[in-house]
Amino acid sequence: MKFRKAIALLLTALLGCTALAACADKGGKIKADNGQSTMDFVRGMGVGINLGNTFESCGSWISDKSVNNFETAWGSPTVTQPMIEGYAAAGFGTLRIPVAWSNMMTEDYTISPEYLARVHEVTDWALGAKLSVILNIHYDGGWWKDFAAADKKSECMKKYTRIWEQICAEFSDTGYDLMFESLNEEGCWDSIWNRYGSNEDGKDEAYALLNEINQKFVDTVRAAGGKNAERHLLIAGYATDVALTCDAAFKMPDDPQKHCAVSVHYYTPAAFCILEEDANWGKEQTEWGSDADKAELEKNLDLVKTTFIDKGVPVVMGEFGTTKKHRSAETVRLYLSSVCEGAYERGICPVLWDTPGTFYDRENAVMLDDALRLALTSVSGGAQKEAA
């Protein structure tokens, strides 16, 4: 009997190893499955990068409304499989794909099958390269502002729901390394409330509106069935701003699967990350790295950690980045690597915001600055891979 029991235990162990091997890619990364916690999933995403200014490009000036014209309208070459595989070869573990789904959509909010198919194709290339993928609804022409209008909210919610129903149907059978994100930075309405003093009484209403949209997102995805019933979901914080998202008025939606993470973005200080000339609200900052700069970063990242991660809520920094204009390469590297390392050390998945010609050369499928590549991807061990 002891011999039979020993054999049975050995077979069980071997089957377990086989199952793990089947879920692992060549680099040893365990692929997501429906039994994995979202905290573990996020920790396994490594350091990410955005496919920016591509599928989220939009504008009435784009007269020939074809898939490729939208894809290339904001400066990206047509996306290719080697381009996507280059992200993985560079050491990144996640690709975020922002999308403006309204680009090719009928009046009843039916998305063009060709548009869906193209986004699906690029998503499959990324998943095939062993990248996790974040897929969202991005700025999308700015229709989000109409959620704040009493006479337009219902129609906006109808459009929002229809979009996610179609995305869910398209990706129903796609594996759990695909994560859906409820929206981008547009979850804020200055016409109801803003942090700088006007409409002070509207704060609860503004947050309640975002909380309602995020709950609708979770309910819609879960009801779609298939892999969507258990898929990991990314919930946009208020304006994805660190302080505003860490406010007690922001609520994570109820999810029966408990497979939700929160999304914040990081472009702080804005005078360094965004300004390329002096503005009426600030003076351009071309250097970063003082003790005060580093203390501000530590304070903000600690706030995210204590508000969410320490309470069991995973966090993805869906965007972080800076302009390169008037900044030295050394300063850019210091800022980006400091944010990336600080986030990753706290269990936050950092995803670099990148647009054509900024940090990644899409034509040649390599990072433009290999020292930056090493500084970023070494944080998660990704730099052990050789550059393409």
C-alpha positions in Angstrom: 0.0 0.0 0.0 2.8 2.4 0.9 4.4 1.6 -2.5 1.2 2.4 -4.4 0.7 5.6 -2.4 4.3 6.7 -3.2 3.7 6.0 -7.0 0.4 8.0 -6.9 2.1 10.9 -5.2 4.9 10.8 -7.8 2.5 10.8 -10.7 0.6 13.7 -9.1 3.8 15.7 -8.8 4.8 14.9 -12.4 1.4 16.0 -13.7 1.6 19.2 -11.7 5.0 20.0 -13.2 3.7 19.2 -16.7 0.8 21.6 -16.1 3.1 24.3 -14.9 5.4 23.8 -17.9 2.5 24.1 -20.2 1.6 27.5 -18.7 5.1 28.9 -18.8 6.8 30.6 -21.7 10.3 30.0 -22.9 11.6 32.6 -20.3 9.9 30.8 -17.5 7.1 33.3 -17.0 4.0 31.6 -15.7 1.1 32.4 -17.9 -2.0 33.8 -16.3 -4.9 31.5 -15.5 -8.3 31.9 -13.9 -7.0 30.7 -10.5 -4.3 33.4 -10.3 -4.9 36.4 -8.0 -4.7 39.8 -9.7 -2.0 40.8 -7.3 0.2 37.9 -8.6 -0.8 38.7 -12.2 0.3 42.3 -11.8 3.5 41.3 -10.1 4.3 39.1 -13.1 3.6 41.8 -15.7 7.1 43.2 -15.4 7.8 46.7 -16.9 5.5 47.7 -19.7 5.3 50.1 -22.6 2.4 51.8 -24.5 1.7 51.5 -28.2 0.8 55.2 -28.1 -0.5 57.5 -30.8 -1.6 54.5 -32.8 -5.1 52.9 -32.4 -6.3 55.8 -30.3 -5.5 58.4 -33.0 -8.7 60.3 -33.9 -9.9 63.6 -35.5 -12.4 64.9 -37.9 -9.6 65.8 -40.3 -9.0 62.1 -41.0 -11.3 62.1 -44.0 -10.6 58.6 -45.4 -11.9 56.5 -42.5 -10.0 53.3 -43.1 -8.3 51.2 -40.5 -4.8 52.0 -41.7 -5.4 55.7 -42.0 -6.5 55.9 -38.3 -3.6 53.6 -37.3 -1.0 55.9 -38.9 -2.7 59.3 -38.5 -0.6 60.4 -35.5 2.8 59.4 -36.9 3.0 55.6 -36.4 4.0 53.4 -39.2 1.7 50.5 -39.8 2.2 48.1 -36.9 4.0 44.9 -37.8 4.6 41.6 -36.0 8.4 42.2 -35.7 7.6 45.6 -34.2 5.6 44.0 -31.5 8.0 41.2 -31.0 10.7 43.9 -30.6 9.1 45.1 -27.3 9.5 41.6 -25.8 13.1 41.3 -27.2 13.9 44.6 -25.5 12.9 43.2 -22.1 9.4 44.6 -21.7 6.7 42.3 -20.2 3.5 44.2 -21.0 2.1 46.1 -23.9 -0.7 48.6 -23.3 -2.8 49.2 -26.4 -4.9 52.4 -26.2 -7.9 52.4 -28.6 -10.4 54.9 -29.9 -13.3 52.6 -30.8 -15.5 55.3 -32.1 -13.3 55.8 -35.1 -15.2 53.3 -37.2 -18.6 53.0 -35.7 -22.2 53.2 -36.9 -24.8 55.4 -35.3 -26.1 52.5 -33.2 -22.5 52.1 -31.8 -21.6 49.0 -33.8 -17.8 48.9 -34.2 -16.5 48.1 -37.6 -15.6 44.4 -37.8 -12.4 45.4 -39.7 -11.3 47.7 -36.9 -12.0 45.0 -34.2 -10.1 42.4 -36.3 -7.1 44.7 -36.7 -6.8 45.4 -32.9 -7.3 41.7 -32.3 -4.5 40.8 -34.7 -2.0 43.1 -33.0 -3.2 41.9 -29.6 -2.5 38.3 -30.7 1.0 39.3 -31.9 1.7 40.7 -28.4 0.3 37.7 -26.6 2.2 35.4 -29.0 5.4 37.2 -28.0 4.6 36.4 -24.3 3.6 39.9 -23.5 0.7 40.7 -21.2 -1.7 43.1 -22.9 -3.8 45.9 -21.5 -6.6 47.0 -23.8 -8.7 50.0 -23.1 -11.1 52.7 -24.3 -8.9 55.8 -24.6 -9.7 59.5 -25.2 -11.9 58.4 -28.2 -12.8 61.9 -29.4 -13.7 63.3 -26.0 -17.3 62.1 -25.8 -16.7 61.3 -22.1 -17.4 64.9 -21.1 -21.1 64.3 -22.0 -21.5 61.9 -19.0 -21.7 65.0 -16.9 -24.8 66.3 -18.7 -28.1 65.1 -17.3 -29.7 64.8 -20.7 -26.8 62.9 -22.2 -25.6 60.6 -19.5 -28.0 57.7 -20.4 -26.9 57.7 -24.0 -23.2 57.8 -23.0 -23.8 54.8 -20.8 -25.5 53.0 -23.6 -22.5 53.7 -25.9 -20.0 52.7 -23.2 -21.9 49.4 -22.6 -22.2 48.6 -26.3 -18.5 49.1 -26.8 -17.5 46.8 -24.0 -20.1 44.2 -25.0 -18.5 44.0 -28.5 -14.9 44.0 -27.2 -15.9 41.2 -24.8 -17.5 39.2 -27.7 -14.4 39.7 -29.9 -12.0 38.5 -27.2 -14.2 36.0 -25.4 -11.8 33.1 -25.9 -8.5 35.1 -25.6 -6.4 34.0 -22.6 -6.1 35.7 -19.3 -2.9 37.5 -20.2 -5.2 40.0 -21.8 -6.4 42.6 -19.3 -9.3 45.1 -20.0 -9.0 48.7 -18.7 -12.3 50.6 -18.0 -11.2 53.9 -19.5 -8.2 56.2 -19.7 -7.7 59.6 -17.9 -11.1 61.0 -18.9 -12.9 59.9 -15.6 -13.1 63.5 -14.3 -15.6 66.3 -15.0 -14.6 69.8 -14.2 -18.1 71.0 -15.0 -19.2 69.1 -11.9 -16.2 69.6 -9.7 -12.5 70.4 -9.9 -9.7 70.3 -7.3 -8.7 74.0 -7.8 -11.7 75.6 -6.1 -14.7 76.0 -8.4 -17.7 73.8 -8.0 -16.5 72.6 -4.6 -19.9 71.1 -3.7 -19.8 68.7 -6.7 -17.0 66.4 -5.5 -19.3 63.6 -4.3 -21.3 63.7 -7.5 -18.2 63.6 -9.7 -16.7 60.7 -7.9 -20.0 58.9 -7.8 -20.2 59.2 -11.6 -16.8 57.6 -12.1 -17.6 54.9 -9.6 -20.8 54.1 -11.5 -19.1 53.8 -14.8 -16.4 51.5 -13.4 -19.1 49.3 -11.8 -20.9 49.2 -15.2 -17.6 48.1 -16.8 -17.2 45.2 -14.3 -20.8 44.1 -14.6 -20.7 44.2 -18.4 -17.5 42.2 -18.7 -18.5 39.6 -16.2 -21.9 39.1 -17.8 -20.2 38.5 -21.2 -19.1 35.0 -20.2 -16.2 33.1 -21.7 -12.8 34.1 -20.4 -14.4 37.5 -19.5 -16.2 36.0 -16.6 -12.8 35.7 -14.8 -10.5 38.1 -16.7 -8.3 40.5 -14.8 -9.6 44.0 -15.0 -8.0 47.4 -14.6 -10.1 50.1 -13.0 -9.3 53.7 -13.9 -8.8 56.1 -10.9 -10.2 59.6 -10.8 -8.4 61.3 -13.7 -5.9 58.5 -13.0 -4.2 61.1 -10.7 -2.4 59.8 -7.7 -3.8 62.1 -5.1 -7.4 62.1 -6.5 -7.4 58.3 -6.9 -6.2 57.8 -3.3 -9.0 60.0 -2.1 -11.6 58.1 0.0 -14.3 59.2 -2.4 -12.9 56.8 -5.1 -14.3 53.3 -4.7 -13.3 50.1 -6.3 -16.2 48.4 -7.9 -17.7 45.2 -6.6 -16.4 42.2 -8.5 -17.5 38.7 -7.6 -14.2 37.3 -9.0 -12.1 39.9 -7.0 -9.9 40.2 -10.1 -9.5 44.0 -10.2 -6.5 46.3 -10.1 -6.5 50.1 -10.0 -4.8 52.3 -12.6 -2.9 55.6 -11.9 -0.7 57.6 -14.2 2.4 59.5 -13.3 3.6 62.8 -14.9 4.9 64.5 -11.8 6.2 67.2 -11.7 4.2 68.4 -14.6 6.6 71.3 -15.2 9.3 68.7 -16.0 7.2 65.9 -17.6 4.9 68.0 -19.8 6.0 71.6 -20.2 8.2 72.4 -23.2 8.0 76.2 -22.6 6.7 78.4 -19.7 3.0 78.4 -19.2 0.6 80.6 -17.2 0.4 77.8 -14.6 4.1 77.0 -14.3 7.7 77.5 -15.5 9.3 74.8 -17.6 11.6 72.6 -15.5 14.4 71.0 -17.6 16.3 69.2 -14.8 15.1 66.6 -12.3 16.9 64.8 -9.5 17.2 67.1 -6.5 16.5 65.8 -3.0 13.2 67.6 -3.2 12.3 65.9 -6.5 13.2 62.5 -5.2 11.3 63.1 -1.9 8.2 64.0 -3.9 8.4 60.8 -5.9 8.8 58.7 -2.8 5.9 60.4 -1.1 3.5 59.8 -4.0 4.5 56.2 -4.5 4.2 55.5 -0.8 0.7 57.0 -0.9 -0.3 54.6 -3.6 1.2 51.7 -1.7 -0.5 52.4 1.6 -3.8 53.3 0.0 -4.1 50.3 -2.2 -1.4 47.6 -2.2 -1.1 47.4 1.5 -4.9 46.8 1.6 -4.7 44.0 -1.1 -5.6 46.1 -4.1 -3.1 45.7 -7.0 -1.9 48.8 -8.9 -0.8 49.4 -12.5 0.8 52.7 -13.4 -0.7 52.6 -16.9 1.4 55.6 -18.0 4.5 57.4 -16.8 6.8 59.5 -19.0 8.3 62.8 -19.8 9.0 65.0 -22.8 12.6 64.9 -24.1 12.7 68.4 -25.5 15.2 70.6 -23.6 16.1 67.7 -21.4 19.5 65.9 -21.4 19.5 62.1 -22.1 21.0 61.6 -18.6 18.2 63.6 -16.9 15.5 61.7 -18.9 17.1 58.4 -17.9 17.3 59.4 -14.3 13.7 60.4 -14.1 12.2 57.5 -15.9 14.3 54.9 -14.2 13.6 56.4 -10.8 9.9 56.3 -11.3 10.1 52.8 -12.8 12.2 51.4 -10.0 10.3 53.1 -7.2 7.0 51.8 -8.6 8.2 48.2 -9.2 9.8 48.0 -5.7 6.3 48.7 -4.2 4.6 46.1 -6.3 3.2 48.6 -8.9 3.5 47.6 -12.6 5.0 50.7 -14.4 4.1 51.1 -18.1 6.1 53.7 -20.1 4.1 56.1 -22.2 5.7 56.0 -25.7 4.7 57.5 -29.0 6.4 57.1 -32.4 10.0 58.2 -32.3 10.1 59.0 -28.6 11.7 56.0 -26.9 11.2 53.1 -29.2 12.1 52.9 -32.9 9.2 51.2 -34.5 10.8 50.9 -37.9 13.7 49.0 -36.6 12.0 47.5 -33.5 14.6 48.6 -31.0 14.8 51.2 -28.2 16.4 54.4 -29.4 18.5 54.7 -26.2 19.8 51.3 -25.1 21.1 52.7 -21.8 17.5 53.7 -21.0 16.3 50.2 -22.1 18.7 48.7 -19.6 17.8 51.1 -16.8 14.1 50.3 -17.2 13.9 46.6 -17.9 16.6 45.6 -15.5 14.2 46.6 -12.8 12.2 43.5 -13.4 15.0 41.3 -14.8 13.9 41.9 -18.4 17.3 43.4 -19.4 18.7 39.9 -19.2 17.3 39.5 -22.6 19.6 40.8 -25.4 18.4 43.8 -27.4 17.0 43.0 -30.8 
